[in-house]
Amino acid sequence: MATTPRIALFCVSAMAFALVGSGPLFAAEATQKVIAENEKLKVIDVIQKPGDTGPMASRLGLVVHWVTGGKVERTYADGTKEVITRKAGETALITEKRQYSVKNIGTSTTHLIEVELK
């Protein structure tokens, strides 16, 4: 019976190690909140902490204003990647036709406002 606490401790430690080690498999997603909307437009507040990812989606025609800038990596559906650095106060019209996901690969949290047509 003296080994039962050791076995229990080993099992709990192994489970904790497995959960910590599996962290990258469950990457956090960017926080998105609709802040204004009507029948034609939707305005979304997006916050991405370092390591956060956004969903694979088409963003053609999206207007994006970076409240705080940072470094992000676009990953396209075919697996190709592109690194983009944006500055605070920068605004862009997204003209990329291919679907892609976005990952914050920088060291700081990015904050942006997206305006999309419905």
Biopython code that builds the backbone (N, CA, C, O; Angstrom):
import numpy as np
from Bio.PDB.StructureBuilder import StructureBuilder

atoms = [
    (1, "MET", "N", (0.805, -1.198, 0.000)),
    (1, "MET", "CA", (0.000, 0.000, 0.000)),
    (1, "MET", "C", (0.853, 1.270, 0.000)),
    (1, "MET", "O", (0.366, 2.335, -0.379)),
    (2, "ALA", "N", (2.080, 1.176, 0.406)),
    (2, "ALA", "CA", (2.947, 2.352, 0.448)),
    (2, "ALA", "C", (3.229, 2.877, -0.951)),
    (2, "ALA", "O", (3.564, 4.053, -1.095)),
    (3, "THR", "N", (3.108, 2.059, -1.979)),
    (3, "THR", "CA", (3.384, 2.526, -3.337)),
    (3, "THR", "C", (2.179, 3.201, -3.989)),
    (3, "THR", "O", (2.333, 3.854, -5.021)),
    (4, "THR", "N", (0.996, 3.062, -3.420)),
    (4, "THR", "CA", (-0.206, 3.666, -4.014)),
    (4, "THR", "C", (-0.073, 5.182, -4.146)),
    (4, "THR", "O", (-0.384, 5.703, -5.217)),
    (5, "PRO", "N", (0.370, 5.929, -3.123)),
    (5, "PRO", "CA", (0.539, 7.376, -3.302)),
    (5, "PRO", "C", (1.562, 7.709, -4.392)),
    (5, "PRO", "O", (1.382, 8.680, -5.128)),
    (6, "ARG", "N", (2.620, 6.925, -4.504)),
    (6, "ARG", "CA", (3.626, 7.157, -5.545)),
    (6, "ARG", "C", (3.033, 6.949, -6.924)),
    (6, "ARG", "O", (3.275, 7.740, -7.836)),
    (7, "ILE", "N", (2.265, 5.898, -7.077)),
    (7, "ILE", "CA", (1.639, 5.615, -8.378)),
    (7, "ILE", "C", (0.667, 6.738, -8.737)),
    (7, "ILE", "O", (0.638, 7.206, -9.875)),
    (8, "ALA", "N", (-0.127, 7.162, -7.755)),
    (8, "ALA", "CA", (-1.074, 8.254, -7.990)),
    (8, "ALA", "C", (-0.333, 9.529, -8.382)),
    (8, "ALA", "O", (-0.740, 10.220, -9.316)),
    (9, "LEU", "N", (0.747, 9.845, -7.679)),
    (9, "LEU", "CA", (1.545, 11.027, -7.994)),
    (9, "LEU", "C", (2.130, 10.915, -9.393)),
    (9, "LEU", "O", (2.130, 11.890, -10.144)),
    (10, "PHE", "N", (2.624, 9.745, -9.749)),
    (10, "PHE", "CA", (3.182, 9.525, -11.084)),
    (10, "PHE", "C", (2.116, 9.748, -12.143)),
    (10, "PHE", "O", (2.373, 10.419, -13.143)),
    (11, "CYS", "N", (0.911, 9.191, -11.940)),
    (11, "CYS", "CA", (-0.181, 9.328, -12.909)),
    (11, "CYS", "C", (-0.594, 10.785, -13.077)),
    (11, "CYS", "O", (-0.779, 11.251, -14.201)),
    (12, "VAL", "N", (-0.739, 11.499, -11.979)),
    (12, "VAL", "CA", (-1.123, 12.911, -12.044)),
    (12, "VAL", "C", (-0.038, 13.719, -12.745)),
    (12, "VAL", "O", (-0.337, 14.586, -13.565)),
    (13, "SER", "N", (1.227, 13.434, -12.422)),
    (13, "SER", "CA", (2.339, 14.145, -13.069)),
    (13, "SER", "C", (2.363, 13.871, -14.557)),
    (13, "SER", "O", (2.574, 14.789, -15.350)),
    (14, "ALA", "N", (2.151, 12.629, -14.950)),
    (14, "ALA", "CA", (2.152, 12.268, -16.369)),
    (14, "ALA", "C", (1.019, 12.966, -17.109)),
    (14, "ALA", "O", (1.208, 13.438, -18.230)),
    (15, "MET", "N", (-0.152, 13.035, -16.492)),
    (15, "MET", "CA", (-1.278, 13.717, -17.126)),
    (15, "MET", "C", (-1.011, 15.210, -17.262)),
    (15, "MET", "O", (-1.315, 15.803, -18.298)),
    (16, "ALA", "N", (-0.451, 15.818, -16.233)),
    (16, "ALA", "CA", (-0.136, 17.243, -16.285)),
    (16, "ALA", "C", (0.894, 17.522, -17.366)),
    (16, "ALA", "O", (0.765, 18.485, -18.121)),
    (17, "PHE", "N", (1.911, 16.685, -17.439)),
    (17, "PHE", "CA", (2.948, 16.848, -18.463)),
    (17, "PHE", "C", (2.340, 16.718, -19.860)),
    (17, "PHE", "O", (2.680, 17.489, -20.758)),
    (18, "ALA", "N", (1.451, 15.755, -20.045)),
    (18, "ALA", "CA", (0.812, 15.551, -21.345)),
    (18, "ALA", "C", (-0.027, 16.763, -21.741)),
    (18, "ALA", "O", (-0.012, 17.175, -22.901)),
    (19, "LEU", "N", (-0.753, 17.334, -20.790)),
    (19, "LEU", "CA", (-1.566, 18.506, -21.087)),
    (19, "LEU", "C", (-0.714, 19.719, -21.424)),
    (19, "LEU", "O", (-1.015, 20.452, -22.366)),
    (20, "VAL", "N", (0.346, 19.930, -20.659)),
    (20, "VAL", "CA", (1.236, 21.056, -20.930)),
    (20, "VAL", "C", (1.924, 20.870, -22.273)),
    (20, "VAL", "O", (2.059, 21.821, -23.043)),
    (21, "GLY", "N", (2.352, 19.673, -22.550)),
    (21, "GLY", "CA", (3.030, 19.383, -23.814)),
    (21, "GLY", "C", (2.130, 19.485, -25.015)),
    (21, "GLY", "O", (2.610, 19.705, -26.127)),
    (22, "SER", "N", (0.833, 19.332, -24.822)),
    (22, "SER", "CA", (-0.078, 19.388, -25.957)),
    (22, "SER", "C", (-0.562, 20.801, -26.243)),
    (22, "SER", "O", (-1.363, 20.991, -27.159)),
    (23, "GLY", "N", (-0.113, 21.788, -25.503)),
    (23, "GLY", "CA", (-0.548, 23.164, -25.678)),
    (23, "GLY", "C", (-0.535, 23.651, -27.109)),
    (23, "GLY", "O", (-1.536, 24.221, -27.544)),
    (24, "PRO", "N", (0.546, 23.465, -27.883)),
    (24, "PRO", "CA", (0.576, 23.962, -29.243)),
    (24, "PRO", "C", (-0.477, 23.337, -30.154)),
    (24, "PRO", "O", (-0.813, 23.910, -31.190)),
    (25, "LEU", "N", (-1.004, 22.168, -29.781)),
    (25, "LEU", "CA", (-2.040, 21.550, -30.587)),
    (25, "LEU", "C", (-3.351, 22.307, -30.469)),
    (25, "LEU", "O", (-4.206, 22.213, -31.350)),
    (26, "PHE", "N", (-3.513, 23.049, -29.394)),
    (26, "PHE", "CA", (-4.733, 23.794, -29.156)),
    (26, "PHE", "C", (-4.407, 25.279, -29.109)),
    (26, "PHE", "O", (-4.549, 25.910, -28.061)),
    (27, "ALA", "N", (-3.974, 25.845, -30.224)),
    (27, "ALA", "CA", (-3.582, 27.251, -30.270)),
    (27, "ALA", "C", (-4.789, 28.137, -29.960)),
    (27, "ALA", "O", (-5.908, 27.862, -30.394)),
    (28, "ALA", "N", (-4.542, 29.182, -29.217)),
    (28, "ALA", "CA", (-5.611, 30.111, -28.862)),
    (28, "ALA", "C", (-6.028, 30.906, -30.093)),
    (28, "ALA", "O", (-5.208, 31.225, -30.954)),
    (29, "GLU", "N", (-7.297, 31.211, -30.156)),
    (29, "GLU", "CA", (-7.798, 32.009, -31.264)),
    (29, "GLU", "C", (-7.879, 33.464, -30.855)),
    (29, "GLU", "O", (-8.007, 33.796, -29.677)),
    (30, "ALA", "N", (-7.800, 34.323, -31.857)),
    (30, "ALA", "CA", (-7.930, 35.749, -31.629)),
    (30, "ALA", "C", (-9.292, 36.048, -31.020)),
    (30, "ALA", "O", (-10.266, 35.345, -31.290)),
    (31, "THR", "N", (-9.360, 37.090, -30.201)),
    (31, "THR", "CA", (-10.619, 37.531, -29.624)),
    (31, "THR", "C", (-11.285, 38.483, -30.612)),
    (31, "THR", "O", (-10.706, 39.502, -30.986)),
    (32, "GLN", "N", (-12.490, 38.151, -31.027)),
    (32, "GLN", "CA", (-13.226, 38.983, -31.975)),
    (32, "GLN", "C", (-14.573, 39.367, -31.384)),
    (32, "GLN", "O", (-15.297, 38.526, -30.852)),
    (33, "LYS", "N", (-14.899, 40.666, -31.488)),
    (33, "LYS", "CA", (-16.161, 41.154, -30.943)),
    (33, "LYS", "C", (-16.785, 42.128, -31.943)),
    (33, "LYS", "O", (-16.148, 43.099, -32.352)),
    (34, "VAL", "N", (-18.031, 41.865, -32.331)),
    (34, "VAL", "CA", (-18.747, 42.775, -33.220)),
    (34, "VAL", "C", (-19.119, 44.010, -32.401)),
    (34, "VAL", "O", (-19.800, 43.908, -31.381)),
    (35, "ILE", "N", (-18.660, 45.181, -32.862)),
    (35, "ILE", "CA", (-18.911, 46.413, -32.106)),
    (35, "ILE", "C", (-19.939, 47.317, -32.782)),
    (35, "ILE", "O", (-20.452, 48.245, -32.156)),
    (36, "ALA", "N", (-20.245, 47.055, -34.056)),
    (36, "ALA", "CA", (-21.296, 47.800, -34.764)),
    (36, "ALA", "C", (-21.717, 46.972, -35.967)),
    (36, "ALA", "O", (-20.920, 46.240, -36.554)),
    (37, "GLU", "N", (-22.991, 47.106, -36.317)),
    (37, "GLU", "CA", (-23.487, 46.296, -37.427)),
    (37, "GLU", "C", (-24.789, 46.889, -37.946)),
    (37, "GLU", "O", (-25.617, 47.376, -37.176)),
    (38, "ASN", "N", (-24.955, 46.841, -39.262)),
    (38, "ASN", "CA", (-26.243, 47.163, -39.863)),
    (38, "ASN", "C", (-26.480, 46.174, -41.002)),
    (38, "ASN", "O", (-25.789, 45.159, -41.088)),
    (39, "GLU", "N", (-27.436, 46.452, -41.867)),
    (39, "GLU", "CA", (-27.756, 45.494, -42.927)),
    (39, "GLU", "C", (-26.664, 45.383, -43.996)),
    (39, "GLU", "O", (-26.677, 44.432, -44.777)),
    (40, "LYS", "N", (-25.727, 46.324, -44.050)),
    (40, "LYS", "CA", (-24.688, 46.308, -45.086)),
    (40, "LYS", "C", (-23.274, 46.074, -44.560)),
    (40, "LYS", "O", (-22.438, 45.518, -45.272)),
    (41, "LEU", "N", (-22.993, 46.493, -43.316)),
    (41, "LEU", "CA", (-21.632, 46.443, -42.784)),
    (41, "LEU", "C", (-21.572, 45.781, -41.413)),
    (41, "LEU", "O", (-22.551, 45.738, -40.668)),
    (42, "LYS", "N", (-20.374, 45.263, -41.112)),
    (42, "LYS", "CA", (-20.096, 44.747, -39.772)),
    (42, "LYS", "C", (-18.720, 45.269, -39.374)),
    (42, "LYS", "O", (-17.766, 45.180, -40.147)),
    (43, "VAL", "N", (-18.622, 45.822, -38.146)),
    (43, "VAL", "CA", (-17.355, 46.328, -37.613)),
    (43, "VAL", "C", (-16.943, 45.406, -36.472)),
    (43, "VAL", "O", (-17.701, 45.181, -35.529)),
    (44, "ILE", "N", (-15.718, 44.873, -36.579)),
    (44, "ILE", "CA", (-15.243, 43.872, -35.622)),
    (44, "ILE", "C", (-13.969, 44.351, -34.953)),
    (44, "ILE", "O", (-13.033, 44.795, -35.618)),
    (45, "ASP", "N", (-13.940, 44.257, -33.626)),
    (45, "ASP", "CA", (-12.758, 44.573, -32.826)),
    (45, "ASP", "C", (-11.996, 43.255, -32.635)),
    (45, "ASP", "O", (-12.552, 42.284, -32.121)),
    (46, "VAL", "N", (-10.729, 43.225, -33.048)),
    (46, "VAL", "CA", (-9.933, 41.986, -32.998)),
    (46, "VAL", "C", (-8.692, 42.213, -32.140)),
    (46, "VAL", "O", (-7.958, 43.183, -32.329)),
    (47, "ILE", "N", (-8.471, 41.307, -31.200)),
    (47, "ILE", "CA", (-7.261, 41.345, -30.366)),
    (47, "ILE", "C", (-6.577, 39.991, -30.494)),
    (47, "ILE", "O", (-7.189, 38.946, -30.270)),
    (48, "GLN", "N", (-5.289, 40.026, -30.860)),
    (48, "GLN", "CA", (-4.488, 38.803, -30.990)),
    (48, "GLN", "C", (-3.274, 38.884, -30.101)),
    (48, "GLN", "O", (-2.409, 39.739, -30.294)),
    (49, "LYS", "N", (-3.205, 38.001, -29.129)),
    (49, "LYS", "CA", (-2.019, 37.894, -28.295)),
    (49, "LYS", "C", (-0.962, 37.117, -29.065)),
    (49, "LYS", "O", (-1.298, 36.402, -30.009)),
    (50, "PRO", "N", (0.312, 37.239, -28.685)),
    (50, "PRO", "CA", (1.345, 36.455, -29.364)),
    (50, "PRO", "C", (0.975, 34.965, -29.365)),
    (50, "PRO", "O", (0.652, 34.390, -28.325)),
    (51, "GLY", "N", (1.030, 34.356, -30.555)),
    (51, "GLY", "CA", (0.696, 32.946, -30.706)),
    (51, "GLY", "C", (-0.747, 32.691, -31.092)),
    (51, "GLY", "O", (-1.070, 31.595, -31.550)),
    (52, "ASP", "N", (-1.640, 33.684, -30.920)),
    (52, "ASP", "CA", (-3.041, 33.508, -31.296)),
    (52, "ASP", "C", (-3.181, 33.402, -32.811)),
    (52, "ASP", "O", (-2.394, 33.976, -33.563)),
    (53, "THR", "N", (-4.192, 32.659, -33.241)),
    (53, "THR", "CA", (-4.464, 32.514, -34.665)),
    (53, "THR", "C", (-5.899, 32.922, -34.969)),
    (53, "THR", "O", (-6.777, 32.880, -34.106)),
    (54, "GLY", "N", (-6.109, 33.313, -36.210)),
    (54, "GLY", "CA", (-7.451, 33.601, -36.704)),
    (54, "GLY", "C", (-7.865, 32.484, -37.645)),
    (54, "GLY", "O", (-7.012, 31.731, -38.117)),
    (55, "PRO", "N", (-9.149, 32.360, -37.925)),
    (55, "PRO", "CA", (-9.640, 31.268, -38.760)),
    (55, "PRO", "C", (-9.219, 31.412, -40.226)),
    (55, "PRO", "O", (-8.932, 32.512, -40.698)),
    (56, "MET", "N", (-9.190, 30.287, -40.929)),
    (56, "MET", "CA", (-8.965, 30.292, -42.373)),
    (56, "MET", "C", (-10.206, 30.912, -43.005)),
    (56, "MET", "O", (-11.312, 30.406, -42.817)),
    (57, "ALA", "N", (-10.036, 31.997, -43.750)),
    (57, "ALA", "CA", (-11.185, 32.683, -44.337)),
    (57, "ALA", "C", (-10.737, 33.559, -45.491)),
    (57, "ALA", "O", (-9.560, 33.898, -45.614)),
    (58, "SER", "N", (-11.677, 33.915, -46.322)),
    (58, "SER", "CA", (-11.439, 34.890, -47.385)),
    (58, "SER", "C", (-11.677, 36.269, -46.787)),
    (58, "SER", "O", (-12.672, 36.484, -46.096)),
    (59, "ARG", "N", (-10.781, 37.190, -47.045)),
    (59, "ARG", "CA", (-10.900, 38.529, -46.461)),
    (59, "ARG", "C", (-10.913, 39.608, -47.539)),
    (59, "ARG", "O", (-10.673, 40.779, -47.247)),
    (60, "LEU", "N", (-11.186, 39.228, -48.765)),
    (60, "LEU", "CA", (-11.194, 40.152, -49.894)),
    (60, "LEU", "C", (-12.158, 41.306, -49.627)),
    (60, "LEU", "O", (-13.320, 41.081, -49.288)),
    (61, "GLY", "N", (-11.680, 42.530, -49.780)),
    (61, "GLY", "CA", (-12.503, 43.711, -49.601)),
    (61, "GLY", "C", (-12.608, 44.192, -48.170)),
    (61, "GLY", "O", (-13.273, 45.194, -47.909)),
    (62, "LEU", "N", (-11.978, 43.515, -47.248)),
    (62, "LEU", "CA", (-11.998, 43.893, -45.839)),
    (62, "LEU", "C", (-11.144, 45.141, -45.637)),
    (62, "LEU", "O", (-10.056, 45.247, -46.203)),
    (63, "VAL", "N", (-11.629, 46.082, -44.837)),
    (63, "VAL", "CA", (-10.840, 47.250, -44.452)),
    (63, "VAL", "C", (-10.338, 46.986, -43.041)),
    (63, "VAL", "O", (-11.121, 46.653, -42.151)),
    (64, "VAL", "N", (-9.032, 47.134, -42.835)),
    (64, "VAL", "CA", (-8.436, 46.857, -41.525)),
    (64, "VAL", "C", (-7.652, 48.078, -41.065)),
    (64, "VAL", "O", (-6.851, 48.639, -41.812)),
    (65, "HIS", "N", (-7.901, 48.483, -39.812)),
    (65, "HIS", "CA", (-7.146, 49.577, -39.188)),
    (65, "HIS", "C", (-6.445, 49.009, -37.957)),
    (65, "HIS", "O", (-7.096, 48.477, -37.059)),
    (66, "TRP", "N", (-5.122, 49.122, -37.915)),
    (66, "TRP", "CA", (-4.347, 48.604, -36.787)),
    (66, "TRP", "C", (-4.244, 49.663, -35.708)),
    (66, "TRP", "O", (-3.609, 50.699, -35.902)),
    (67, "VAL", "N", (-4.869, 49.401, -34.570)),
    (67, "VAL", "CA", (-4.786, 50.290, -33.405)),
    (67, "VAL", "C", (-3.390, 50.156, -32.815)),
    (67, "VAL", "O", (-2.736, 51.155, -32.518)),
    (68, "THR", "N", (-2.936, 48.912, -32.646)),
    (68, "THR", "CA", (-1.547, 48.638, -32.293)),
    (68, "THR", "C", (-1.004, 47.680, -33.344)),
    (68, "THR", "O", (-1.684, 46.732, -33.737)),
    (69, "GLY", "N", (0.185, 47.920, -33.785)),
    (69, "GLY", "CA", (0.768, 47.117, -34.843)),
    (69, "GLY", "C", (1.408, 45.844, -34.323)),
    (69, "GLY", "O", (1.306, 45.504, -33.144)),
    (70, "GLY", "N", (2.068, 45.155, -35.234)),
    (70, "GLY", "CA", (2.751, 43.932, -34.860)),
    (70, "GLY", "C", (3.150, 43.122, -36.077)),
    (70, "GLY", "O", (3.047, 43.576, -37.216)),
    (71, "LYS", "N", (3.601, 41.932, -35.811)),
    (71, "LYS", "CA", (4.090, 41.036, -36.854)),
    (71, "LYS", "C", (3.182, 39.808, -36.909)),
    (71, "LYS", "O", (3.014, 39.102, -35.915)),
    (72, "VAL", "N", (2.598, 39.565, -38.090)),
    (72, "VAL", "CA", (1.699, 38.430, -38.264)),
    (72, "VAL", "C", (2.163, 37.578, -39.438)),
    (72, "VAL", "O", (2.879, 38.035, -40.329)),
    (73, "GLU", "N", (1.731, 36.336, -39.401)),
    (73, "GLU", "CA", (2.055, 35.402, -40.480)),
    (73, "GLU", "C", (0.753, 34.919, -41.095)),
    (73, "GLU", "O", (-0.109, 34.375, -40.407)),
    (74, "ARG", "N", (0.622, 35.125, -42.402)),
    (74, "ARG", "CA", (-0.520, 34.583, -43.133)),
    (74, "ARG", "C", (-0.142, 33.184, -43.594)),
    (74, "ARG", "O", (0.951, 32.973, -44.120)),
    (75, "THR", "N", (-1.041, 32.233, -43.397)),
    (75, "THR", "CA", (-0.860, 30.881, -43.926)),
    (75, "THR", "C", (-2.014, 30.618, -44.876)),
    (75, "THR", "O", (-3.179, 30.609, -44.478)),
    (76, "TYR", "N", (-1.671, 30.404, -46.141)),
    (76, "TYR", "CA", (-2.681, 30.192, -47.170)),
    (76, "TYR", "C", (-3.106, 28.730, -47.202)),
    (76, "TYR", "O", (-2.418, 27.856, -46.675)),
    (77, "ALA", "N", (-4.249, 28.481, -47.825)),
    (77, "ALA", "CA", (-4.816, 27.133, -47.886)),
    (77, "ALA", "C", (-3.847, 26.130, -48.514)),
    (77, "ALA", "O", (-3.894, 24.943, -48.193)),
    (78, "ASP", "N", (-2.973, 26.596, -49.402)),
    (78, "ASP", "CA", (-2.011, 25.687, -50.044)),
    (78, "ASP", "C", (-0.754, 25.471, -49.208)),
    (78, "ASP", "O", (0.153, 24.750, -49.625)),
    (79, "GLY", "N", (-0.695, 26.096, -48.022)),
    (79, "GLY", "CA", (0.441, 25.906, -47.120)),
    (79, "GLY", "C", (1.515, 26.968, -47.211)),
    (79, "GLY", "O", (2.398, 27.014, -46.354)),
    (80, "THR", "N", (1.470, 27.825, -48.222)),
    (80, "THR", "CA", (2.475, 28.889, -48.318)),
    (80, "THR", "C", (2.230, 29.917, -47.216)),
    (80, "THR", "O", (1.108, 30.095, -46.742)),
    (81, "LYS", "N", (3.320, 30.590, -46.822)),
    (81, "LYS", "CA", (3.253, 31.549, -45.714)),
    (81, "LYS", "C", (3.844, 32.880, -46.134)),
    (81, "LYS", "O", (4.698, 32.955, -47.018)),
    (82, "GLU", "N", (3.368, 33.928, -45.477)),
    (82, "GLU", "CA", (3.840, 35.279, -45.739)),
    (82, "GLU", "C", (3.859, 36.039, -44.417)),
    (82, "GLU", "O", (2.877, 36.019, -43.675)),
    (83, "VAL", "N", (4.971, 36.710, -44.118)),
    (83, "VAL", "CA", (5.088, 37.499, -42.888)),
    (83, "VAL", "C", (4.805, 38.955, -43.229)),
    (83, "VAL", "O", (5.338, 39.498, -44.197)),
    (84, "ILE", "N", (3.951, 39.579, -42.410)),
    (84, "ILE", "CA", (3.562, 40.972, -42.632)),
    (84, "ILE", "C", (3.755, 41.738, -41.327)),
    (84, "ILE", "O", (3.354, 41.275, -40.259)),
    (85, "THR", "N", (4.373, 42.911, -41.422)),
    (85, "THR", "CA", (4.549, 43.780, -40.262)),
    (85, "THR", "C", (3.698, 45.019, -40.480)),
    (85, "THR", "O", (3.794, 45.675, -41.517)),
    (86, "ARG", "N", (2.866, 45.334, -39.501)),
    (86, "ARG", "CA", (1.995, 46.501, -39.579)),
    (86, "ARG", "C", (2.308, 47.455, -38.435)),
    (86, "ARG", "O", (2.661, 47.034, -37.333)),
    (87, "LYS", "N", (2.171, 48.754, -38.718)),
    (87, "LYS", "CA", (2.421, 49.782, -37.702)),
    (87, "LYS", "C", (1.108, 50.277, -37.119)),
    (87, "LYS", "O", (0.071, 50.234, -37.781)),
    (88, "ALA", "N", (1.153, 50.743, -35.890)),
    (88, "ALA", "CA", (-0.028, 51.342, -35.260)),
    (88, "ALA", "C", (-0.497, 52.520, -36.106)),
    (88, "ALA", "O", (0.315, 53.325, -36.560)),
    (89, "GLY", "N", (-1.807, 52.618, -36.318)),
    (89, "GLY", "CA", (-2.369, 53.704, -37.106)),
    (89, "GLY", "C", (-2.469, 53.412, -38.592)),
    (89, "GLY", "O", (-3.044, 54.203, -39.339)),
    (90, "GLU", "N", (-1.923, 52.296, -39.028)),
    (90, "GLU", "CA", (-1.958, 51.925, -40.444)),
    (90, "GLU", "C", (-3.340, 51.367, -40.805)),
    (90, "GLU", "O", (-3.955, 50.647, -40.019)),
    (91, "THR", "N", (-3.812, 51.709, -42.003)),
    (91, "THR", "CA", (-5.091, 51.203, -42.502)),
    (91, "THR", "C", (-4.857, 50.620, -43.884)),
    (91, "THR", "O", (-4.106, 51.178, -44.684)),
    (92, "ALA", "N", (-5.507, 49.488, -44.162)),
    (92, "ALA", "CA", (-5.318, 48.834, -45.462)),
    (92, "ALA", "C", (-6.613, 48.220, -45.949)),
    (92, "ALA", "O", (-7.463, 47.812, -45.158)),
    (93, "LEU", "N", (-6.748, 48.163, -47.257)),
    (93, "LEU", "CA", (-7.830, 47.448, -47.909)),
    (93, "LEU", "C", (-7.252, 46.103, -48.334)),
    (93, "LEU", "O", (-6.293, 46.065, -49.104)),
    (94, "ILE", "N", (-7.811, 45.013, -47.853)),
    (94, "ILE", "CA", (-7.283, 43.681, -48.163)),
    (94, "ILE", "C", (-7.756, 43.282, -49.559)),
    (94, "ILE", "O", (-8.956, 43.225, -49.826)),
    (95, "THR", "N", (-6.801, 43.008, -50.440)),
    (95, "THR", "CA", (-7.107, 42.647, -51.825)),
    (95, "THR", "C", (-6.756, 41.195, -52.140)),
    (95, "THR", "O", (-6.928, 40.746, -53.273)),
    (96, "GLU", "N", (-6.268, 40.465, -51.145)),
    (96, "GLU", "CA", (-5.911, 39.054, -51.346)),
    (96, "GLU", "C", (-7.173, 38.235, -51.583)),
    (96, "GLU", "O", (-8.100, 38.274, -50.774)),
    (97, "LYS", "N", (-7.213, 37.497, -52.685)),
    (97, "LYS", "CA", (-8.386, 36.697, -53.036)),
    (97, "LYS", "C", (-8.383, 35.319, -52.392)),
    (97, "LYS", "O", (-9.445, 34.737, -52.167)),
    (98, "ARG", "N", (-7.185, 34.785, -52.092)),
    (98, "ARG", "CA", (-7.094, 33.439, -51.515)),
    (98, "ARG", "C", (-7.469, 33.456, -50.043)),
    (98, "ARG", "O", (-7.291, 34.468, -49.364)),
    (99, "GLN", "N", (-7.990, 32.332, -49.546)),
    (99, "GLN", "CA", (-8.257, 32.194, -48.123)),
    (99, "GLN", "C", (-6.934, 32.057, -47.371)),
    (99, "GLN", "O", (-5.972, 31.481, -47.880)),
    (100, "TYR", "N", (-6.902, 32.591, -46.163)),
    (100, "TYR", "CA", (-5.722, 32.440, -45.311)),
    (100, "TYR", "C", (-6.105, 32.602, -43.852)),
    (100, "TYR", "O", (-7.135, 33.187, -43.517)),
    (101, "SER", "N", (-5.242, 32.066, -42.990)),
    (101, "SER", "CA", (-5.373, 32.292, -41.551)),
    (101, "SER", "C", (-4.253, 33.232, -41.148)),
    (101, "SER", "O", (-3.261, 33.375, -41.862)),
    (102, "VAL", "N", (-4.417, 33.872, -39.999)),
    (102, "VAL", "CA", (-3.428, 34.842, -39.522)),
    (102, "VAL", "C", (-2.972, 34.427, -38.132)),
    (102, "VAL", "O", (-3.793, 34.121, -37.266)),
    (103, "LYS", "N", (-1.659, 34.416, -37.922)),
    (103, "LYS", "CA", (-1.100, 34.097, -36.612)),
    (103, "LYS", "C", (-0.208, 35.253, -36.168)),
    (103, "LYS", "O", (0.612, 35.746, -36.942)),
    (104, "ASN", "N", (-0.373, 35.680, -34.921)),
    (104, "ASN", "CA", (0.487, 36.720, -34.354)),
    (104, "ASN", "C", (1.817, 36.056, -33.988)),
    (104, "ASN", "O", (1.885, 35.284, -33.031)),
    (105, "ILE", "N", (2.864, 36.356, -34.745)),
    (105, "ILE", "CA", (4.182, 35.774, -34.483)),
    (105, "ILE", "C", (5.109, 36.767, -33.789)),
    (105, "ILE", "O", (6.285, 36.480, -33.567)),
    (106, "GLY", "N", (4.572, 37.930, -33.451)),
    (106, "GLY", "CA", (5.365, 38.942, -32.764)),
    (106, "GLY", "C", (5.397, 38.705, -31.263)),
    (106, "GLY", "O", (4.924, 37.685, -30.760)),
    (107, "THR", "N", (5.965, 39.671, -30.569)),
    (107, "THR", "CA", (6.089, 39.578, -29.108)),
    (107, "THR", "C", (5.068, 40.435, -28.378)),
    (107, "THR", "O", (5.019, 40.432, -27.148)),
    (108, "SER", "N", (4.247, 41.173, -29.131)),
    (108, "SER", "CA", (3.256, 42.039, -28.500)),
    (108, "SER", "C", (1.858, 41.716, -29.025)),
    (108, "SER", "O", (1.700, 41.122, -30.091)),
    (109, "THR", "N", (0.862, 42.115, -28.266)),
    (109, "THR", "CA", (-0.532, 41.926, -28.650)),
    (109, "THR", "C", (-0.887, 42.911, -29.752)),
    (109, "THR", "O", (-0.553, 44.093, -29.669)),
    (110, "THR", "N", (-1.571, 42.416, -30.794)),
    (110, "THR", "CA", (-2.054, 43.308, -31.849)),
    (110, "THR", "C", (-3.531, 43.594, -31.606)),
    (110, "THR", "O", (-4.271, 42.755, -31.093)),
    (111, "HIS", "N", (-3.936, 44.792, -31.986)),
    (111, "HIS", "CA", (-5.326, 45.215, -31.830)),
    (111, "HIS", "C", (-5.719, 45.889, -33.126)),
    (111, "HIS", "O", (-5.060, 46.832, -33.565)),
    (112, "LEU", "N", (-6.787, 45.414, -33.741)),
    (112, "LEU", "CA", (-7.220, 46.010, -34.996)),
    (112, "LEU", "C", (-8.729, 46.078, -35.075)),
    (112, "LEU", "O", (-9.447, 45.383, -34.357)),
    (113, "ILE", "N", (-9.190, 46.943, -35.975)),
    (113, "ILE", "CA", (-10.609, 47.101, -36.248)),
    (113, "ILE", "C", (-10.812, 46.699, -37.702)),
    (113, "ILE", "O", (-10.147, 47.218, -38.598)),
    (114, "GLU", "N", (-11.741, 45.766, -37.931)),
    (114, "GLU", "CA", (-12.059, 45.301, -39.283)),
    (114, "GLU", "C", (-13.440, 45.810, -39.658)),
    (114, "GLU", "O", (-14.356, 45.815, -38.835)),
    (115, "VAL", "N", (-13.583, 46.242, -40.911)),
    (115, "VAL", "CA", (-14.888, 46.628, -41.452)),
    (115, "VAL", "C", (-15.111, 45.733, -42.660)),
    (115, "VAL", "O", (-14.306, 45.715, -43.592)),
    (116, "GLU", "N", (-16.222, 44.984, -42.636)),
    (116, "GLU", "CA", (-16.502, 44.073, -43.745)),
    (116, "GLU", "C", (-17.907, 44.292, -44.272)),
    (116, "GLU", "O", (-18.824, 44.638, -43.527)),
    (117, "LEU", "N", (-18.059, 44.082, -45.586)),
    (117, "LEU", "CA", (-19.373, 44.109, -46.219)),
    (117, "LEU", "C", (-20.091, 42.814, -45.915)),
    (117, "LEU", "O", (-19.466, 41.756, -45.840)),
    (118, "LYS", "N", (-21.381, 42.888, -45.743)),
    (118, "LYS", "CA", (-22.169, 41.670, -45.531)),
    (118, "LYS", "C", (-22.564, 41.057, -46.844)),
    (118, "LYS", "O", (-23.232, 40.024, -46.867)),
]
sb = StructureBuilder()
sb.init_structure("model")
sb.init_model(0)
sb.init_chain("A")
sb.init_seg("    ")
for serial, (resi, resn, name, xyz) in enumerate(atoms, 1):
    if name == "N":
        sb.init_residue(resn, " ", resi, " ")
    sb.init_atom(name, np.array(xyz, "f"), 0.0, 1.0, " ", f" {name:<3s}", serial, name[0])
structure = sb.get_structure()
